[in-house]
Amino acid sequence: MLEIFFLIGFVVMLMVTGISLLGIFAALLVAAAFMLLGGLFAVVIKLLPWLILAVVGVWIYRSMQKPQARRY
């Protein structure tokens, strides 16, 4: 919801300052790309403890297992 308010305010400010319609579309594209990358980065940071916990869990599970004899 906050992103929508940002985009609306961004477009209004660009129109008030006299930027052309093509410039507004280009600026919206760049702003959307930055928000997408920022959102993905935030999700990675938010999920990082769970990813580390999963890696530690698999590491502990594998260390508890005895080696399997390979049959070819």
PyMOL Python script that loads the backbone (N, CA, C, O; Angstrom):
from pymol import cmd

cmd.read_pdbstr("""\
ATOM      1  N   MET A   1       0.823  -1.190   0.000  1.00  0.00           N
ATOM      2  CA  MET A   1       0.000   0.000   0.000  1.00  0.00           C
ATOM      3  C   MET A   1       0.870   1.258   0.000  1.00  0.00           C
ATOM      4  O   MET A   1       0.548   2.245  -0.662  1.00  0.00           O
ATOM      5  N   LEU A   2       1.951   1.213   0.734  1.00  0.00           N
ATOM      6  CA  LEU A   2       2.841   2.365   0.800  1.00  0.00           C
ATOM      7  C   LEU A   2       3.496   2.630  -0.554  1.00  0.00           C
ATOM      8  O   LEU A   2       3.758   3.779  -0.909  1.00  0.00           O
ATOM      9  N   GLU A   3       3.758   1.559  -1.306  1.00  0.00           N
ATOM     10  CA  GLU A   3       4.364   1.725  -2.626  1.00  0.00           C
ATOM     11  C   GLU A   3       3.426   2.460  -3.576  1.00  0.00           C
ATOM     12  O   GLU A   3       3.866   3.275  -4.387  1.00  0.00           O
ATOM     13  N   ILE A   4       2.132   2.169  -3.472  1.00  0.00           N
ATOM     14  CA  ILE A   4       1.160   2.837  -4.339  1.00  0.00           C
ATOM     15  C   ILE A   4       1.119   4.334  -4.029  1.00  0.00           C
ATOM     16  O   ILE A   4       1.086   5.159  -4.942  1.00  0.00           O
ATOM     17  N   PHE A   5       1.122   4.685  -2.735  1.00  0.00           N
ATOM     18  CA  PHE A   5       1.153   6.101  -2.360  1.00  0.00           C
ATOM     19  C   PHE A   5       2.425   6.771  -2.865  1.00  0.00           C
ATOM     20  O   PHE A   5       2.391   7.919  -3.308  1.00  0.00           O
ATOM     21  N   PHE A   6       3.545   6.060  -2.799  1.00  0.00           N
ATOM     22  CA  PHE A   6       4.801   6.610  -3.304  1.00  0.00           C
ATOM     23  C   PHE A   6       4.704   6.877  -4.799  1.00  0.00           C
ATOM     24  O   PHE A   6       5.108   7.943  -5.262  1.00  0.00           O
ATOM     25  N   LEU A   7       4.174   5.924  -5.559  1.00  0.00           N
ATOM     26  CA  LEU A   7       4.076   6.104  -7.005  1.00  0.00           C
ATOM     27  C   LEU A   7       3.124   7.241  -7.370  1.00  0.00           C
ATOM     28  O   LEU A   7       3.410   8.028  -8.272  1.00  0.00           O
ATOM     29  N   ILE A   8       2.002   7.327  -6.673  1.00  0.00           N
ATOM     30  CA  ILE A   8       1.054   8.415  -6.956  1.00  0.00           C
ATOM     31  C   ILE A   8       1.691   9.772  -6.652  1.00  0.00           C
ATOM     32  O   ILE A   8       1.592  10.698  -7.457  1.00  0.00           O
ATOM     33  N   GLY A   9       2.335   9.890  -5.509  1.00  0.00           N
ATOM     34  CA  GLY A   9       3.016  11.138  -5.166  1.00  0.00           C
ATOM     35  C   GLY A   9       4.144  11.462  -6.123  1.00  0.00           C
ATOM     36  O   GLY A   9       4.367  12.625  -6.460  1.00  0.00           O
ATOM     37  N   PHE A  10       4.853  10.439  -6.559  1.00  0.00           N
ATOM     38  CA  PHE A  10       5.959  10.609  -7.501  1.00  0.00           C
ATOM     39  C   PHE A  10       5.447  11.162  -8.832  1.00  0.00           C
ATOM     40  O   PHE A  10       6.022  12.103  -9.378  1.00  0.00           O
ATOM     41  N   VAL A  11       4.369  10.578  -9.349  1.00  0.00           N
ATOM     42  CA  VAL A  11       3.800  11.030 -10.623  1.00  0.00           C
ATOM     43  C   VAL A  11       3.259  12.449 -10.494  1.00  0.00           C
ATOM     44  O   VAL A  11       3.464  13.277 -11.382  1.00  0.00           O
ATOM     45  N   VAL A  12       2.573  12.729  -9.401  1.00  0.00           N
ATOM     46  CA  VAL A  12       2.016  14.077  -9.210  1.00  0.00           C
ATOM     47  C   VAL A  12       3.137  15.111  -9.160  1.00  0.00           C
ATOM     48  O   VAL A  12       3.028  16.166  -9.784  1.00  0.00           O
ATOM     49  N   MET A  13       4.198  14.829  -8.436  1.00  0.00           N
ATOM     50  CA  MET A  13       5.304  15.792  -8.340  1.00  0.00           C
ATOM     51  C   MET A  13       5.997  15.975  -9.689  1.00  0.00           C
ATOM     52  O   MET A  13       6.415  17.085 -10.021  1.00  0.00           O
ATOM     53  N   LEU A  14       6.124  14.906 -10.465  1.00  0.00           N
ATOM     54  CA  LEU A  14       6.725  15.053 -11.792  1.00  0.00           C
ATOM     55  C   LEU A  14       5.829  15.882 -12.711  1.00  0.00           C
ATOM     56  O   LEU A  14       6.326  16.689 -13.496  1.00  0.00           O
ATOM     57  N   MET A  15       4.513  15.688 -12.619  1.00  0.00           N
ATOM     58  CA  MET A  15       3.605  16.482 -13.454  1.00  0.00           C
ATOM     59  C   MET A  15       3.603  17.944 -13.029  1.00  0.00           C
ATOM     60  O   MET A  15       3.535  18.833 -13.878  1.00  0.00           O
ATOM     61  N   VAL A  16       3.677  18.204 -11.736  1.00  0.00           N
ATOM     62  CA  VAL A  16       3.680  19.584 -11.239  1.00  0.00           C
ATOM     63  C   VAL A  16       4.936  20.320 -11.693  1.00  0.00           C
ATOM     64  O   VAL A  16       4.880  21.511 -12.001  1.00  0.00           O
ATOM     65  N   THR A  17       6.065  19.622 -11.736  1.00  0.00           N
ATOM     66  CA  THR A  17       7.311  20.279 -12.140  1.00  0.00           C
ATOM     67  C   THR A  17       7.447  20.402 -13.650  1.00  0.00           C
ATOM     68  O   THR A  17       8.393  21.034 -14.122  1.00  0.00           O
ATOM     69  N   GLY A  18       6.533  19.819 -14.425  1.00  0.00           N
ATOM     70  CA  GLY A  18       6.548  20.018 -15.870  1.00  0.00           C
ATOM     71  C   GLY A  18       7.331  18.984 -16.647  1.00  0.00           C
ATOM     72  O   GLY A  18       7.758  19.259 -17.768  1.00  0.00           O
ATOM     73  N   ILE A  19       7.529  17.823 -16.096  1.00  0.00           N
ATOM     74  CA  ILE A  19       8.227  16.756 -16.821  1.00  0.00           C
ATOM     75  C   ILE A  19       7.271  16.177 -17.865  1.00  0.00           C
ATOM     76  O   ILE A  19       6.068  16.076 -17.623  1.00  0.00           O
ATOM     77  N   SER A  20       7.809  15.797 -19.025  1.00  0.00           N
ATOM     78  CA  SER A  20       6.961  15.259 -20.090  1.00  0.00           C
ATOM     79  C   SER A  20       6.415  13.885 -19.708  1.00  0.00           C
ATOM     80  O   SER A  20       6.892  13.245 -18.770  1.00  0.00           O
ATOM     81  N   LEU A  21       5.414  13.454 -20.452  1.00  0.00           N
ATOM     82  CA  LEU A  21       4.777  12.166 -20.178  1.00  0.00           C
ATOM     83  C   LEU A  21       5.761  11.017 -20.382  1.00  0.00           C
ATOM     84  O   LEU A  21       5.742  10.044 -19.629  1.00  0.00           O
ATOM     85  N   LEU A  22       6.614  11.123 -21.389  1.00  0.00           N
ATOM     86  CA  LEU A  22       7.630  10.090 -21.616  1.00  0.00           C
ATOM     87  C   LEU A  22       8.623  10.042 -20.454  1.00  0.00           C
ATOM     88  O   LEU A  22       9.041   8.964 -20.031  1.00  0.00           O
ATOM     89  N   GLY A  23       8.994  11.204 -19.947  1.00  0.00           N
ATOM     90  CA  GLY A  23       9.884  11.257 -18.783  1.00  0.00           C
ATOM     91  C   GLY A  23       9.242  10.665 -17.544  1.00  0.00           C
ATOM     92  O   GLY A  23       9.911  10.022 -16.735  1.00  0.00           O
ATOM     93  N   ILE A  24       7.940  10.883 -17.398  1.00  0.00           N
ATOM     94  CA  ILE A  24       7.223  10.316 -16.251  1.00  0.00           C
ATOM     95  C   ILE A  24       7.212   8.795 -16.337  1.00  0.00           C
ATOM     96  O   ILE A  24       7.455   8.114 -15.341  1.00  0.00           O
ATOM     97  N   PHE A  25       6.928   8.256 -17.534  1.00  0.00           N
ATOM     98  CA  PHE A  25       6.927   6.796 -17.691  1.00  0.00           C
ATOM     99  C   PHE A  25       8.307   6.203 -17.440  1.00  0.00           C
ATOM    100  O   PHE A  25       8.425   5.149 -16.815  1.00  0.00           O
ATOM    101  N   ALA A  26       9.351   6.872 -17.924  1.00  0.00           N
ATOM    102  CA  ALA A  26      10.713   6.384 -17.690  1.00  0.00           C
ATOM    103  C   ALA A  26      11.050   6.420 -16.202  1.00  0.00           C
ATOM    104  O   ALA A  26      11.646   5.482 -15.672  1.00  0.00           O
ATOM    105  N   ALA A  27      10.670   7.498 -15.538  1.00  0.00           N
ATOM    106  CA  ALA A  27      10.938   7.608 -14.101  1.00  0.00           C
ATOM    107  C   ALA A  27      10.150   6.565 -13.314  1.00  0.00           C
ATOM    108  O   ALA A  27      10.664   6.011 -12.342  1.00  0.00           O
ATOM    109  N   LEU A  28       8.916   6.290 -13.717  1.00  0.00           N
ATOM    110  CA  LEU A  28       8.120   5.253 -13.057  1.00  0.00           C
ATOM    111  C   LEU A  28       8.749   3.879 -13.233  1.00  0.00           C
ATOM    112  O   LEU A  28       8.756   3.072 -12.304  1.00  0.00           O
ATOM    113  N   LEU A  29       9.274   3.612 -14.414  1.00  0.00           N
ATOM    114  CA  LEU A  29       9.930   2.329 -14.668  1.00  0.00           C
ATOM    115  C   LEU A  29      11.159   2.164 -13.782  1.00  0.00           C
ATOM    116  O   LEU A  29      11.371   1.101 -13.198  1.00  0.00           O
ATOM    117  N   VAL A  30      11.958   3.205 -13.684  1.00  0.00           N
ATOM    118  CA  VAL A  30      13.154   3.147 -12.835  1.00  0.00           C
ATOM    119  C   VAL A  30      12.768   3.017 -11.363  1.00  0.00           C
ATOM    120  O   VAL A  30      13.374   2.236 -10.630  1.00  0.00           O
ATOM    121  N   ALA A  31      11.768   3.772 -10.931  1.00  0.00           N
ATOM    122  CA  ALA A  31      11.332   3.700  -9.532  1.00  0.00           C
ATOM    123  C   ALA A  31      10.764   2.325  -9.201  1.00  0.00           C
ATOM    124  O   ALA A  31      11.018   1.794  -8.120  1.00  0.00           O
ATOM    125  N   ALA A  32       9.998   1.743 -10.124  1.00  0.00           N
ATOM    126  CA  ALA A  32       9.445   0.406  -9.894  1.00  0.00           C
ATOM    127  C   ALA A  32      10.559  -0.631  -9.806  1.00  0.00           C
ATOM    128  O   ALA A  32      10.488  -1.547  -8.986  1.00  0.00           O
ATOM    129  N   ALA A  33      11.589  -0.496 -10.645  1.00  0.00           N
ATOM    130  CA  ALA A  33      12.711  -1.437 -10.592  1.00  0.00           C
ATOM    131  C   ALA A  33      13.450  -1.327  -9.261  1.00  0.00           C
ATOM    132  O   ALA A  33      13.813  -2.341  -8.665  1.00  0.00           O
ATOM    133  N   PHE A  34      13.671  -0.099  -8.796  1.00  0.00           N
ATOM    134  CA  PHE A  34      14.339   0.081  -7.502  1.00  0.00           C
ATOM    135  C   PHE A  34      13.509  -0.482  -6.353  1.00  0.00           C
ATOM    136  O   PHE A  34      14.048  -1.098  -5.434  1.00  0.00           O
ATOM    137  N   MET A  35      12.192  -0.267  -6.408  1.00  0.00           N
ATOM    138  CA  MET A  35      11.337  -0.799  -5.342  1.00  0.00           C
ATOM    139  C   MET A  35      11.298  -2.322  -5.378  1.00  0.00           C
ATOM    140  O   MET A  35      11.248  -2.964  -4.329  1.00  0.00           O
ATOM    141  N   LEU A  36      11.320  -2.909  -6.581  1.00  0.00           N
ATOM    142  CA  LEU A  36      11.343  -4.368  -6.697  1.00  0.00           C
ATOM    143  C   LEU A  36      12.627  -4.932  -6.106  1.00  0.00           C
ATOM    144  O   LEU A  36      12.587  -5.892  -5.337  1.00  0.00           O
ATOM    145  N   LEU A  37      13.753  -4.347  -6.456  1.00  0.00           N
ATOM    146  CA  LEU A  37      15.028  -4.817  -5.910  1.00  0.00           C
ATOM    147  C   LEU A  37      15.110  -4.597  -4.408  1.00  0.00           C
ATOM    148  O   LEU A  37      15.621  -5.449  -3.681  1.00  0.00           O
ATOM    149  N   GLY A  38      14.612  -3.466  -3.941  1.00  0.00           N
ATOM    150  CA  GLY A  38      14.596  -3.209  -2.497  1.00  0.00           C
ATOM    151  C   GLY A  38      13.712  -4.188  -1.751  1.00  0.00           C
ATOM    152  O   GLY A  38      14.063  -4.641  -0.662  1.00  0.00           O
ATOM    153  N   GLY A  39      12.564  -4.518  -2.332  1.00  0.00           N
ATOM    154  CA  GLY A  39      11.673  -5.493  -1.714  1.00  0.00           C
ATOM    155  C   GLY A  39      12.284  -6.878  -1.663  1.00  0.00           C
ATOM    156  O   GLY A  39      12.161  -7.577  -0.657  1.00  0.00           O
ATOM    157  N   LEU A  40      12.944  -7.284  -2.745  1.00  0.00           N
ATOM    158  CA  LEU A  40      13.608  -8.591  -2.751  1.00  0.00           C
ATOM    159  C   LEU A  40      14.727  -8.638  -1.718  1.00  0.00           C
ATOM    160  O   LEU A  40      14.903  -9.648  -1.036  1.00  0.00           O
ATOM    161  N   PHE A  41      15.479  -7.554  -1.600  1.00  0.00           N
ATOM    162  CA  PHE A  41      16.548  -7.490  -0.609  1.00  0.00           C
ATOM    163  C   PHE A  41      15.982  -7.576   0.805  1.00  0.00           C
ATOM    164  O   PHE A  41      16.555  -8.240   1.669  1.00  0.00           O
ATOM    165  N   ALA A  42      14.858  -6.905   1.037  1.00  0.00           N
ATOM    166  CA  ALA A  42      14.228  -6.948   2.366  1.00  0.00           C
ATOM    167  C   ALA A  42      13.729  -8.346   2.701  1.00  0.00           C
ATOM    168  O   ALA A  42      13.833  -8.781   3.848  1.00  0.00           O
ATOM    169  N   VAL A  43      13.192  -9.052   1.716  1.00  0.00           N
ATOM    170  CA  VAL A  43      12.719 -10.423   1.954  1.00  0.00           C
ATOM    171  C   VAL A  43      13.888 -11.340   2.281  1.00  0.00           C
ATOM    172  O   VAL A  43      13.781 -12.191   3.165  1.00  0.00           O
ATOM    173  N   VAL A  44      15.003 -11.176   1.577  1.00  0.00           N
ATOM    174  CA  VAL A  44      16.182 -12.003   1.864  1.00  0.00           C
ATOM    175  C   VAL A  44      16.679 -11.743   3.277  1.00  0.00           C
ATOM    176  O   VAL A  44      17.003 -12.685   4.001  1.00  0.00           O
ATOM    177  N   ILE A  45      16.744 -10.484   3.676  1.00  0.00           N
ATOM    178  CA  ILE A  45      17.183 -10.152   5.033  1.00  0.00           C
ATOM    179  C   ILE A  45      16.212 -10.715   6.065  1.00  0.00           C
ATOM    180  O   ILE A  45      16.632 -11.196   7.118  1.00  0.00           O
ATOM    181  N   LYS A  46      14.917 -10.658   5.767  1.00  0.00           N
ATOM    182  CA  LYS A  46      13.917 -11.156   6.707  1.00  0.00           C
ATOM    183  C   LYS A  46      13.983 -12.680   6.843  1.00  0.00           C
ATOM    184  O   LYS A  46      13.770 -13.211   7.933  1.00  0.00           O
ATOM    185  N   LEU A  47      14.274 -13.379   5.759  1.00  0.00           N
ATOM    186  CA  LEU A  47      14.306 -14.845   5.777  1.00  0.00           C
ATOM    187  C   LEU A  47      15.676 -15.419   6.119  1.00  0.00           C
ATOM    188  O   LEU A  47      15.811 -16.631   6.283  1.00  0.00           O
ATOM    189  N   LEU A  48      16.687 -14.572   6.229  1.00  0.00           N
ATOM    190  CA  LEU A  48      18.041 -15.059   6.470  1.00  0.00           C
ATOM    191  C   LEU A  48      18.175 -15.917   7.725  1.00  0.00           C
ATOM    192  O   LEU A  48      18.842 -16.949   7.653  1.00  0.00           O
ATOM    193  N   PRO A  49      17.592 -15.567   8.867  1.00  0.00           N
ATOM    194  CA  PRO A  49      17.714 -16.456  10.034  1.00  0.00           C
ATOM    195  C   PRO A  49      17.120 -17.839   9.791  1.00  0.00           C
ATOM    196  O   PRO A  49      17.668 -18.836  10.261  1.00  0.00           O
ATOM    197  N   TRP A  50      16.011 -17.913   9.065  1.00  0.00           N
ATOM    198  CA  TRP A  50      15.401 -19.212   8.787  1.00  0.00           C
ATOM    199  C   TRP A  50      16.254 -20.022   7.819  1.00  0.00           C
ATOM    200  O   TRP A  50      16.350 -21.242   7.956  1.00  0.00           O
ATOM    201  N   LEU A  51      16.871 -19.365   6.847  1.00  0.00           N
ATOM    202  CA  LEU A  51      17.759 -20.075   5.928  1.00  0.00           C
ATOM    203  C   LEU A  51      18.972 -20.624   6.661  1.00  0.00           C
ATOM    204  O   LEU A  51      19.390 -21.755   6.413  1.00  0.00           O
ATOM    205  N   ILE A  52      19.540 -19.831   7.561  1.00  0.00           N
ATOM    206  CA  ILE A  52      20.682 -20.299   8.353  1.00  0.00           C
ATOM    207  C   ILE A  52      20.264 -21.462   9.240  1.00  0.00           C
ATOM    208  O   ILE A  52      21.010 -22.431   9.377  1.00  0.00           O
ATOM    209  N   LEU A  53      19.078 -21.381   9.847  1.00  0.00           N
ATOM    210  CA  LEU A  53      18.573 -22.468  10.681  1.00  0.00           C
ATOM    211  C   LEU A  53      18.388 -23.749   9.868  1.00  0.00           C
ATOM    212  O   LEU A  53      18.702 -24.834  10.359  1.00  0.00           O
ATOM    213  N   ALA A  54      17.891 -23.647   8.650  1.00  0.00           N
ATOM    214  CA  ALA A  54      17.723 -24.821   7.797  1.00  0.00           C
ATOM    215  C   ALA A  54      19.070 -25.441   7.447  1.00  0.00           C
ATOM    216  O   ALA A  54      19.204 -26.665   7.458  1.00  0.00           O
ATOM    217  N   VAL A  55      20.067 -24.621   7.137  1.00  0.00           N
ATOM    218  CA  VAL A  55      21.398 -25.140   6.815  1.00  0.00           C
ATOM    219  C   VAL A  55      22.006 -25.842   8.022  1.00  0.00           C
ATOM    220  O   VAL A  55      22.595 -26.913   7.879  1.00  0.00           O
ATOM    221  N   VAL A  56      21.873 -25.257   9.205  1.00  0.00           N
ATOM    222  CA  VAL A  56      22.398 -25.881  10.426  1.00  0.00           C
ATOM    223  C   VAL A  56      21.669 -27.193  10.704  1.00  0.00           C
ATOM    224  O   VAL A  56      22.296 -28.173  11.107  1.00  0.00           O
ATOM    225  N   GLY A  57      20.354 -27.222  10.493  1.00  0.00           N
ATOM    226  CA  GLY A  57      19.589 -28.448  10.701  1.00  0.00           C
ATOM    227  C   GLY A  57      20.029 -29.569   9.777  1.00  0.00           C
ATOM    228  O   GLY A  57      20.173 -30.710  10.216  1.00  0.00           O
ATOM    229  N   VAL A  58      20.240 -29.267   8.519  1.00  0.00           N
ATOM    230  CA  VAL A  58      20.715 -30.283   7.569  1.00  0.00           C
ATOM    231  C   VAL A  58      22.119 -30.730   7.934  1.00  0.00           C
ATOM    232  O   VAL A  58      22.434 -31.915   7.833  1.00  0.00           O
ATOM    233  N   TRP A  59      22.965 -29.804   8.356  1.00  0.00           N
ATOM    234  CA  TRP A  59      24.332 -30.153   8.740  1.00  0.00           C
ATOM    235  C   TRP A  59      24.327 -31.094   9.943  1.00  0.00           C
ATOM    236  O   TRP A  59      25.072 -32.074   9.963  1.00  0.00           O
ATOM    237  N   ILE A  60      23.495 -30.806  10.947  1.00  0.00           N
ATOM    238  CA  ILE A  60      23.402 -31.678  12.127  1.00  0.00           C
ATOM    239  C   ILE A  60      22.829 -33.037  11.736  1.00  0.00           C
ATOM    240  O   ILE A  60      23.320 -34.065  12.202  1.00  0.00           O
ATOM    241  N   TYR A  61      21.806 -33.062  10.896  1.00  0.00           N
ATOM    242  CA  TYR A  61      21.206 -34.323  10.460  1.00  0.00           C
ATOM    243  C   TYR A  61      22.222 -35.188   9.727  1.00  0.00           C
ATOM    244  O   TYR A  61      22.303 -36.392   9.971  1.00  0.00           O
ATOM    245  N   ARG A  62      22.997 -34.584   8.831  1.00  0.00           N
ATOM    246  CA  ARG A  62      24.002 -35.356   8.088  1.00  0.00           C
ATOM    247  C   ARG A  62      25.133 -35.828   8.988  1.00  0.00           C
ATOM    248  O   ARG A  62      25.697 -36.897   8.752  1.00  0.00           O
ATOM    249  N   SER A  63      25.475 -35.067  10.003  1.00  0.00           N
ATOM    250  CA  SER A  63      26.551 -35.503  10.896  1.00  0.00           C
ATOM    251  C   SER A  63      26.097 -36.658  11.785  1.00  0.00           C
ATOM    252  O   SER A  63      26.934 -37.434  12.247  1.00  0.00           O
ATOM    253  N   MET A  64      24.802 -36.790  12.034  1.00  0.00           N
ATOM    254  CA  MET A  64      24.272 -37.881  12.853  1.00  0.00           C
ATOM    255  C   MET A  64      24.134 -39.189  12.066  1.00  0.00           C
ATOM    256  O   MET A  64      24.147 -40.269  12.656  1.00  0.00           O
ATOM    257  N   GLN A  65      24.004 -39.098  10.762  1.00  0.00           N
ATOM    258  CA  GLN A  65      23.816 -40.293   9.942  1.00  0.00           C
ATOM    259  C   GLN A  65      25.137 -41.029   9.779  1.00  0.00           C
ATOM    260  O   GLN A  65      26.189 -40.411   9.610  1.00  0.00           O
ATOM    261  N   LYS A  66      25.070 -42.362   9.831  1.00  0.00           N
ATOM    262  CA  LYS A  66      26.286 -43.126   9.564  1.00  0.00           C
ATOM    263  C   LYS A  66      26.448 -43.256   8.055  1.00  0.00           C
ATOM    264  O   LYS A  66      25.462 -43.237   7.318  1.00  0.00           O
ATOM    265  N   PRO A  67      27.675 -43.387   7.602  1.00  0.00           N
ATOM    266  CA  PRO A  67      27.903 -43.464   6.150  1.00  0.00           C
ATOM    267  C   PRO A  67      27.234 -44.706   5.556  1.00  0.00           C
ATOM    268  O   PRO A  67      27.310 -45.798   6.120  1.00  0.00           O
ATOM    269  N   GLN A  68      26.593 -44.523   4.434  1.00  0.00           N
ATOM    270  CA  GLN A  68      25.939 -45.630   3.743  1.00  0.00           C
ATOM    271  C   GLN A  68      26.944 -46.315   2.824  1.00  0.00           C
ATOM    272  O   GLN A  68      27.739 -45.658   2.153  1.00  0.00           O
ATOM    273  N   ALA A  69      26.895 -47.650   2.805  1.00  0.00           N
ATOM    274  CA  ALA A  69      27.760 -48.400   1.888  1.00  0.00           C
ATOM    275  C   ALA A  69      27.178 -48.270   0.485  1.00  0.00           C
ATOM    276  O   ALA A  69      25.986 -48.494   0.272  1.00  0.00           O
ATOM    277  N   ARG A  70      28.016 -47.911  -0.453  1.00  0.00           N
ATOM    278  CA  ARG A  70      27.552 -47.742  -1.830  1.00  0.00           C
ATOM    279  C   ARG A  70      27.528 -49.095  -2.528  1.00  0.00           C
ATOM    280  O   ARG A  70      28.496 -49.854  -2.482  1.00  0.00           O
ATOM    281  N   ARG A  71      26.412 -49.378  -3.169  1.00  0.00           N
ATOM    282  CA  ARG A  71      26.289 -50.606  -3.949  1.00  0.00           C
ATOM    283  C   ARG A  71      26.136 -50.223  -5.414  1.00  0.00           C
ATOM    284  O   ARG A  71      25.188 -49.542  -5.805  1.00  0.00           O
ATOM    285  N   TYR A  72      27.087 -50.674  -6.205  1.00  0.00           N
ATOM    286  CA  TYR A  72      27.050 -50.349  -7.635  1.00  0.00           C
ATOM    287  C   TYR A  72      26.583 -51.534  -8.429  1.00  0.00           C
ATOM    288  O   TYR A  72      26.485 -51.456  -9.653  1.00  0.00           O
TER     289      TYR A  72
END
""", "prot")
cmd.dss("prot")
cmd.show_as("cartoon", "prot")
cmd.util.cbc("prot")
cmd.orient("prot")
